[in-house]
Amino acid sequence: MRALIVTNMWPSPQNPALGRFVRDQAEALRAIEGIELEVFAFPPGDYARAAIDLRRRFRPARFDVVHAHFGLTAWPAAAVRAQARVLTLHGTDLRHPRTRLLTRAILRRQDVVGVVSEELARELPRGGAGLRVEILPCGVDTHRFRPIPRGEARERLGLDPDRPCLLLPADPARPAKRADRARELAGDVALLALGRVDPDEVPYYVNAANAVLVPSDHEGFGLAVLEALACDVPVLATPTGVHADALAGVAGTLCAPYDPEAWAAALAPHLAAADPRVEGRAAAERFSAERMAQRVAATWRELGSRDAGPG
């Protein structure tokens, strides 16, 4: 099967964290026997240029499947010939007022509309009626995100080895991530945050923290929760994206609407412990990049089988 991924979510020297999860999925797909994968990545914004470049680069080609990541990228992806088209929506493409109209306009040209969570599926126009909708998240890299001794992580980051700290695994400037809630909960405890942190350093931030705080208003998927679980680090999160599913049954975690008193009570044992851990890795592995890539590959193969017809 010959496939092309088209995306404006892809790491660059200027922004190494952008779309790292899309790259993780592409690498996992390349490892699956029988898939010949190419990737066309372009900077966010220049969709007309992307369409021209795609047409020039792949003019004689015809792919079994062209898979676009992020709603607006489906427009330039249409410049490439394909037997089947898949689009994965990640959240902002349905929620941002300037992009959702254009995203919705391209949905019915797709053979499969992928969403990264059941919650996001409910935000499709009329709940996705008339569309073939599948849950196709990218997944967590459980090789990069793994338990690292807390002392080692803090030493790498230059943190006090004996002083508790917490992590907001997002850029505090993004309003939906609710840094205000994290600051309220942290109080006098040091609160780390991620912004333009190199993705290879993020596992050290996760493992350095006594707990990871994800008090978001909404999430498309919830990758940060899975990254914490993969590191066996306690995590407190609001019930959005896949949080409730991922955290179900993992002792020492919390998935509940934000309430300062309830969250503080759940957090207190982790702040008091010298090396707080939870048994979260098995839960994270259900959403690993490899397993999610297998799900995508199965969708691609089914589309190819359908288009090939009998015999």
ZASE-694668 format. One record per residue (C-alpha): z, y, x negated; residue number from 1; residue in one letter. Coordinates in steps of 0.001 Angstrom, whole numbers. Layout:
<pts>
+---------+---------+---------+-----+------+
!      c3 !      c2 !      c1 !  nr ! rest !
+---------+---------+---------+-----+------+
!       Z !       Y !       X ! NUM !    a !
...
+---------+---------+---------+-----+------+
</pts>
This chain:
<pts>
+---------+---------+---------+-----+------+
!      c3 !      c2 !      c1 !  nr ! rest !
+---------+---------+---------+-----+------+
!       0 !       0 !       0 !   1 !    m !
!    -999 !    3395 !   -1330 !   2 !    r !
!    1312 !    6206 !    -264 !   3 !    a !
!    1644 !    9915 !    -894 !   4 !    l !
!    4828 !   11922 !    -498 !   5 !    i !
!    4341 !   15659 !      81 !   6 !    v !
!    7446 !   17798 !    -245 !   7 !    t !
!    8743 !   21262 !    -992 !   8 !    n !
!   12128 !   19723 !   -1773 !   9 !    m !
!   11955 !   18584 !   -5391 !  10 !    w !
!   13965 !   19400 !   -8536 !  11 !    p !
!   12624 !   21981 !  -10959 !  12 !    s !
!   13969 !   23493 !  -14186 !  13 !    p !
!   14862 !   26600 !  -12191 !  14 !    q !
!   16551 !   24647 !   -9386 !  15 !    n !
!   17458 !   21135 !  -10579 !  16 !    p !
!   19472 !   20354 !   -7443 !  17 !    a !
!   16688 !   21075 !   -4952 !  18 !    l !
!   15641 !   17887 !   -3212 !  19 !    g !
!   17224 !   15545 !   -5743 !  20 !    r !
!   17758 !   13105 !   -2879 !  21 !    f !
!   14015 !   13114 !   -2121 !  22 !    v !
!   13322 !   12304 !   -5754 !  23 !    r !
!   15929 !    9536 !   -5608 !  24 !    d !
!   14110 !    8031 !   -2647 !  25 !    q !
!   10738 !    8296 !   -4361 !  26 !    a !
!   12102 !    6451 !   -7397 !  27 !    e !
!   13562 !    3747 !   -5155 !  28 !    a !
!   10241 !    3383 !   -3325 !  29 !    l !
!    8352 !    3042 !   -6594 !  30 !    r !
!   10593 !     101 !   -7469 !  31 !    a !
!    9495 !   -1813 !   -4340 !  32 !    i !
!    6787 !   -4362 !   -4994 !  33 !    e !
!    3463 !   -3609 !   -3381 !  34 !    g !
!    3895 !     175 !   -3110 !  35 !    i !
!    1684 !    2493 !   -5152 !  36 !    e !
!    3261 !    5924 !   -4740 !  37 !    l !
!    2131 !    9402 !   -5680 !  38 !    e !
!    4147 !   12570 !   -5136 !  39 !    v !
!    2878 !   16090 !   -4571 !  40 !    f !
!    5723 !   18599 !   -4839 !  41 !    a !
!    5344 !   22343 !   -4521 !  42 !    f !
!    7738 !   25315 !   -4443 !  43 !    p !
!    9098 !   26353 !   -1036 !  44 !    p !
!    7029 !   28955 !     737 !  45 !    g !
!    3442 !   28713 !    -493 !  46 !    d !
!    2053 !   26327 !    2118 !  47 !    y !
!   -1508 !   27675 !    2109 !  48 !    a !
!   -1779 !   27224 !   -1655 !  49 !    r !
!    -300 !   23734 !   -1309 !  50 !    a !
!   -2973 !   22783 !    1239 !  51 !    a !
!   -5742 !   24010 !   -1088 !  52 !    i !
!   -4300 !   22158 !   -4072 !  53 !    d !
!   -3837 !   18972 !   -2067 !  54 !    l !
!   -7418 !   19079 !    -843 !  55 !    r !
!   -8763 !   19623 !   -4346 !  56 !    r !
!   -6611 !   16959 !   -5968 !  57 !    r !
!   -7060 !   14241 !   -3358 !  58 !    f !
!  -10460 !   15081 !   -1838 !  59 !    r !
!  -11963 !   11617 !   -2398 !  60 !    p !
!   -8746 !    9738 !   -1690 !  61 !    a !
!   -7563 !    8054 !    1469 !  62 !    r !
!   -3949 !    6931 !    1610 !  63 !    f !
!   -2434 !    4239 !    3758 !  64 !    d !
!     349 !    6691 !    4563 !  65 !    v !
!    1083 !   10337 !    3852 !  66 !    v !
!    4785 !   11061 !    4203 !  67 !    h !
!    5916 !   14689 !    4356 !  68 !    a !
!    9498 !   15769 !    3745 !  69 !    h !
!   10587 !   18927 !    5631 !  70 !    f !
!    8825 !   20078 !    8748 !  71 !    g !
!    6539 !   22782 !    7385 !  72 !    l !
!    5171 !   20538 !    4646 !  73 !    t !
!    3396 !   18453 !    7288 !  74 !    a !
!     868 !   21285 !    7659 !  75 !    w !
!    -484 !   21190 !    4085 !  76 !    p !
!     -89 !   17384 !    4087 !  77 !    a !
!   -2721 !   17304 !    6848 !  78 !    a !
!   -5310 !   18273 !    4214 !  79 !    a !
!   -5185 !   14730 !    2825 !  80 !    v !
!   -6887 !   11823 !    4578 !  81 !    r !
!   -4511 !    9098 !    5720 !  82 !    a !
!   -4428 !    6079 !    7992 !  83 !    q !
!    -925 !    7028 !    9108 !  84 !    a !
!    1343 !   10074 !    8875 !  85 !    r !
!    5130 !   10224 !    8665 !  86 !    v !
!    7305 !   13328 !    8647 !  87 !    l !
!   10994 !   13325 !    7769 !  88 !    t !
!   13016 !   16224 !    9176 !  89 !    l !
!   16166 !   17231 !    7308 !  90 !    h !
!   17882 !   19756 !    9590 !  91 !    g !
!   16934 !   23306 !    8649 !  92 !    t !
!   13392 !   22622 !    9810 !  93 !    d !
!   14694 !   22162 !   13377 !  94 !    l !
!   17516 !   24697 !   13256 !  95 !    r !
!   16101 !   27729 !   11493 !  96 !    h !
!   14502 !   30144 !   13990 !  97 !    p !
!   11551 !   30934 !   11698 !  98 !    r !
!   10617 !   27332 !   10990 !  99 !    t !
!   11421 !   25293 !   14076 ! 100 !    r !
!    8474 !   26525 !   16149 ! 101 !    l !
!    5946 !   25604 !   13448 ! 102 !    l !
!    7747 !   22329 !   12839 ! 103 !    t !
!    7667 !   21421 !   16517 ! 104 !    r !
!    3952 !   22245 !   16704 ! 105 !    a !
!    3076 !   19556 !   14137 ! 106 !    i !
!    5288 !   16753 !   15470 ! 107 !    l !
!    2745 !   15185 !   17827 ! 108 !    r !
!     266 !   14818 !   14991 ! 109 !    r !
!    2625 !   12363 !   13289 ! 110 !    q !
!    2637 !    8623 !   13781 ! 111 !    d !
!    6367 !    8572 !   13043 ! 112 !    v !
!    8856 !   11433 !   13112 ! 113 !    v !
!   11767 !   10547 !   10885 ! 114 !    g !
!   15136 !   12211 !   11200 ! 115 !    v !
!   18086 !   11775 !    8890 ! 116 !    v !
!   20688 !   11135 !   11609 ! 117 !    s !
!   21080 !   10346 !   15298 ! 118 !    e !
!   22590 !   13803 !   15757 ! 119 !    e !
!   19434 !   15447 !   14438 ! 120 !    l !
!   17280 !   13271 !   16693 ! 121 !    a !
!   18978 !   14858 !   19691 ! 122 !    r !
!   17707 !   18257 !   18520 ! 123 !    e !
!   14069 !   17245 !   18812 ! 124 !    l !
!   12143 !   18882 !   21667 ! 125 !    p !
!   13289 !   17158 !   24881 ! 126 !    r !
!   15097 !   14627 !   22746 ! 127 !    g !
!   11864 !   13398 !   21154 ! 128 !    g !
!   10269 !   12204 !   24391 ! 129 !    a !
!    6783 !   10899 !   23682 ! 130 !    g !
!    7367 !   10747 !   19921 ! 131 !    l !
!    8010 !    7695 !   17819 ! 132 !    r !
!   11317 !    8658 !   16231 ! 133 !    v !
!   13087 !    6694 !   13510 ! 134 !    e !
!   16223 !    7329 !   11468 ! 135 !    i !
!   14952 !    7678 !    7887 ! 136 !    l !
!   17509 !    9360 !    5606 ! 137 !    p !
!   17094 !    9457 !    1847 ! 138 !    c !
!   20432 !    7909 !     921 ! 139 !    g !
!   22966 !    8263 !   -1881 ! 140 !    v !
!   22373 !    7355 !   -5506 ! 141 !    d !
!   25209 !    4885 !   -6041 ! 142 !    t !
!   24308 !    4556 !   -9710 ! 143 !    h !
!   24927 !    8224 !  -10439 ! 144 !    r !
!   27816 !    8514 !   -7991 ! 145 !    f !
!   30430 !    6020 !   -9100 ! 146 !    r !
!   34162 !    6065 !   -9843 ! 147 !    p !
!   34875 !    7914 !  -13104 ! 148 !    i !
!   38447 !    8198 !  -14439 ! 149 !    p !
!   39859 !   11438 !  -13093 ! 150 !    r !
!   41157 !   12472 !  -16507 ! 151 !    g !
!   37735 !   11974 !  -18063 ! 152 !    e !
!   36069 !   14040 !  -15332 ! 153 !    a !
!   38555 !   16888 !  -15682 ! 154 !    r !
!   38261 !   16905 !  -19452 ! 155 !    e !
!   34468 !   17147 !  -19185 ! 156 !    r !
!   34781 !   20136 !  -16854 ! 157 !    l !
!   37551 !   21818 !  -18839 ! 158 !    g !
!   40121 !   21441 !  -16054 ! 159 !    l !
!   43872 !   21030 !  -16345 ! 160 !    d !
!   44407 !   17245 !  -16313 ! 161 !    p !
!   47663 !   17525 !  -14386 ! 162 !    d !
!   46842 !   20255 !  -11884 ! 163 !    r !
!   45540 !   19173 !   -8439 ! 164 !    p !
!   42185 !   20520 !   -7355 ! 165 !    c !
!   39846 !   20179 !   -4378 ! 166 !    l !
!   36084 !   20289 !   -4043 ! 167 !    l !
!   33815 !   22010 !   -1546 ! 168 !    l !
!   30570 !   20115 !   -2309 ! 169 !    p !
!   28251 !   22959 !   -1355 ! 170 !    a !
!   27280 !   26509 !   -2159 ! 171 !    d !
!   30017 !   28718 !    -616 ! 172 !    p !
!   27343 !   31283 !     273 ! 173 !    a !
!   25906 !   28952 !    2939 ! 174 !    r !
!   27733 !   29931 !    6165 ! 175 !    p !
!   27407 !   26532 !    7881 ! 176 !    a !
!   29355 !   24874 !    5051 ! 177 !    k !
!   32450 !   26875 !    6088 ! 178 !    r !
!   33908 !   27809 !    2742 ! 179 !    a !
!   36426 !   29910 !    4692 ! 180 !    d !
!   37955 !   26747 !    6126 ! 181 !    r !
!   38064 !   25088 !    2706 ! 182 !    a !
!   39809 !   28117 !    1202 ! 183 !    r !
!   42314 !   28196 !    4042 ! 184 !    e !
!   43103 !   24540 !    3568 ! 185 !    l !
!   43314 !   24746 !    -221 ! 186 !    a !
!   45781 !   27644 !    -214 ! 187 !    g !
!   47164 !   27875 !   -3755 ! 188 !    d !
!   45395 !   24701 !   -4903 ! 189 !    v !
!   42347 !   25230 !   -7105 ! 190 !    a !
!   39135 !   24897 !   -5081 ! 191 !    l !
!   35970 !   23935 !   -6929 ! 192 !    l !
!   32566 !   24476 !   -5343 ! 193 !    a !
!   28993 !   23523 !   -6019 ! 194 !    l !
!   26169 !   25995 !   -6192 ! 195 !    g !
!   23670 !   25752 !   -9003 ! 196 !    r !
!   25504 !   22870 !  -10687 ! 197 !    v !
!   23269 !   20408 !  -12524 ! 198 !    d !
!   23035 !   17275 !  -10348 ! 199 !    p !
!   24049 !   15075 !  -13276 ! 200 !    d !
!   27352 !   16976 !  -13458 ! 201 !    e !
!   28151 !   16676 !   -9753 ! 202 !    v !
!   29723 !   13182 !  -10022 ! 203 !    p !
!   32256 !   14650 !  -12472 ! 204 !    y !
!   33161 !   17390 !   -9980 ! 205 !    y !
!   33650 !   14774 !   -7266 ! 206 !    v !
!   35802 !   12535 !   -9455 ! 207 !    n !
!   37835 !   15458 !  -10787 ! 208 !    a !
!   38998 !   16415 !   -7278 ! 209 !    a !
!   42019 !   15056 !   -5471 ! 210 !    n !
!   39864 !   15221 !   -2331 ! 211 !    a !
!   36485 !   16468 !   -1158 ! 212 !    v !
!   36425 !   18888 !    1790 ! 213 !    l !
!   33409 !   18962 !    4133 ! 214 !    v !
!   34445 !   21226 !    7053 ! 215 !    p !
!   30840 !   22053 !    8009 ! 216 !    s !
!   29696 !   23408 !   11347 ! 217 !    d !
!   26801 !   20949 !   11166 ! 218 !    h !
!   24973 !   18649 !    8765 ! 219 !    e !
!   21550 !   17086 !    9028 ! 220 !    g !
!   22725 !   13940 !    7255 ! 221 !    f !
!   25976 !   14250 !    5303 ! 222 !    g !
!   25125 !   13248 !    1756 ! 223 !    l !
!   28206 !   14882 !     220 ! 224 !    a !
!   30520 !   12589 !    2193 ! 225 !    v !
!   28618 !    9540 !     964 ! 226 !    l !
!   28775 !   10790 !   -2622 ! 227 !    e !
!   32556 !   11104 !   -2366 ! 228 !    a !
!   32849 !    7627 !    -874 ! 229 !    l !
!   30657 !    6181 !   -3616 ! 230 !    a !
!   33165 !    7590 !   -6112 ! 231 !    c !
!   36163 !    6242 !   -4128 ! 232 !    d !
!   37402 !    9830 !   -3745 ! 233 !    v !
!   39254 !   10862 !    -551 ! 234 !    p !
!   37167 !   13001 !    1787 ! 235 !    v !
!   37945 !   15055 !    4896 ! 236 !    l !
!   34992 !   15978 !    7109 ! 237 !    a !
!   34016 !   17285 !   10503 ! 238 !    t !
!   32257 !   14834 !   12877 ! 239 !    p !
!   28645 !   15813 !   12243 ! 240 !    t !
!   25648 !   14023 !   10726 ! 241 !    g !
!   26608 !   10496 !    9680 ! 242 !    v !
!   30216 !   11418 !    8869 ! 243 !    h !
!   31858 !    9497 !   11704 ! 244 !    a !
!   29876 !    6342 !   10986 ! 245 !    d !
!   30353 !    6509 !    7228 ! 246 !    a !
!   34094 !    7223 !    7356 ! 247 !    l !
!   34987 !    4771 !   10115 ! 248 !    a !
!   37632 !    2352 !    8889 ! 249 !    g !
!   38021 !    3917 !    5426 ! 250 !    v !
!   41763 !    4438 !    5020 ! 251 !    a !
!   42775 !    7741 !    3462 ! 252 !    g !
!   39822 !    9685 !    4860 ! 253 !    t !
!   39612 !   11952 !    7897 ! 254 !    l !
!   36744 !   12670 !   10273 ! 255 !    c !
!   37865 !   15150 !   12919 ! 256 !    a !
!   37145 !   18642 !   14203 ! 257 !    p !
!   38623 !   21202 !   11866 ! 258 !    y !
!   42259 !   21888 !   12641 ! 259 !    d !
!   44307 !   23447 !    9813 ! 260 !    p !
!   47523 !   21581 !   10604 ! 261 !    e !
!   45932 !   18165 !   11103 ! 262 !    a !
!   43749 !   18518 !    8030 ! 263 !    w !
!   46679 !   19734 !    5907 ! 264 !    a !
!   48735 !   16715 !    6976 ! 265 !    a !
!   45896 !   14339 !    6031 ! 266 !    a !
!   45379 !   16114 !    2719 ! 267 !    l !
!   49031 !   16260 !    1626 ! 268 !    a !
!   49306 !   12667 !     265 ! 269 !    p !
!   46214 !   13173 !   -1870 ! 270 !    h !
!   47568 !   16379 !   -3380 ! 271 !    l !
!   50851 !   14666 !   -4169 ! 272 !    a !
!   49248 !   11630 !   -5835 ! 273 !    a !
!   48401 !   11666 !   -9533 ! 274 !    a !
!   45188 !    9694 !   -9036 ! 275 !    d !
!   44303 !    9463 !   -5331 ! 276 !    p !
!   41555 !    7007 !   -4469 ! 277 !    r !
!   40157 !    5317 !   -1383 ! 278 !    v !
!   38100 !    2160 !    -963 ! 279 !    e !
!   34933 !    3941 !      67 ! 280 !    g !
!   32189 !    2514 !   -2089 ! 281 !    r !
!   31227 !    -294 !     284 ! 282 !    a !
!   30773 !    2249 !    3076 ! 283 !    a !
!   28561 !    4405 !     849 ! 284 !    a !
!   26435 !    1442 !    -185 ! 285 !    e !
!   25339 !     994 !    3444 ! 286 !    r !
!   23493 !    4292 !    2932 ! 287 !    f !
!   22301 !    3755 !    -650 ! 288 !    s !
!   18978 !    5225 !   -1778 ! 289 !    a !
!   17650 !    1685 !   -2268 ! 290 !    e !
!   18556 !     548 !    1253 ! 291 !    r !
!   17146 !    3682 !    2833 ! 292 !    m !
!   13953 !    3285 !     782 ! 293 !    a !
!   13586 !    -253 !    2126 ! 294 !    q !
!   13837 !    1195 !    5631 ! 295 !    r !
!   11066 !    3683 !    4864 ! 296 !    v !
!    8924 !     986 !    3263 ! 297 !    a !
!    9300 !   -1209 !    6345 ! 298 !    a !
!    8058 !    1662 !    8514 ! 299 !    t !
!    5085 !    2227 !    6211 ! 300 !    w !
!    4172 !   -1449 !    6256 ! 301 !    r !
!    4423 !   -1650 !   10025 ! 302 !    e !
!    2106 !    1327 !   10370 ! 303 !    l !
!    -338 !    -240 !    7923 ! 304 !    g !
!    -276 !   -3538 !    9791 ! 305 !    s !
!    -868 !   -1769 !   13070 ! 306 !    r !
!   -3824 !     225 !   11752 ! 307 !    d !
!   -5367 !   -2796 !   10046 ! 308 !    a !
!   -5502 !   -4703 !   13338 ! 309 !    g !
!   -5826 !   -8491 !   13673 ! 310 !    p !
!   -7119 !  -10422 !   10725 ! 311 !    g !
+---------+---------+---------+-----+------+
</pts>
